[in-house]
Amino acid sequence: MFPFVSVPIVPLAAGKTVAATCAALVLAAASPVRAERIGEVDTAFKLFGPDHKIVVDVHDDPKVEGVSCYVSRAVTGGIKGALGVAEDKSEASIACRQVGPIRFKEPVRAQEEIFNERASLLFKRVRVLRMVDRARNALVYLTYSDRVIEGSPQNAVTAVPVERGVPIPVR
């Protein structure tokens, strides 16, 4: 499932419009799937730029059908937030739930990043990892934020039990 991207068609020269459009569509399709915004709450009024807020996004596990993860995190507003140069707080919360029958699209790794999103202009990303608890036949999801220079110990974890009759295919 890829996000819909509006690509303007600008004639570059005879015959190059189609090539430029195709290249833009390929790049859009190759980009990671973004989270779906469920809602947001303003937490602090900012006179200039958007308010500070808490957002709630949902991430469907790309390899495990029937599991969705809800992540809440702070988003910095103000002028820096509007320009995209603000650094969001490291705190995040996660709750993953079975939302349908669990089906594995392909074997999964014992530990694998399933989503990441920028939380500052250059360095910080919010990440969601899936881990497999083989002994309990469960999928464990961890969210945390990191920086290139130093990581953040602030994290949150949740687990989704998988029925014993459905083995988790680990590669």
Secondary structure, 3 states (H helix, E strand, C coil): CCCCCCCCCCCCCCCHHHHHHHHHHHHHHHCCCCCEEEEEEEEECCCCCCCEEEEEEEEECCCEEEEEEEEEEEECCHHHHHHCCCCCCCCEEEEEEEEEEEEECCCECCEEEEEEEECCCCCCEEEEEEEEEHHHCEEEEEEEEECCCCCCCCEEEEEEECCCCCCCCEC
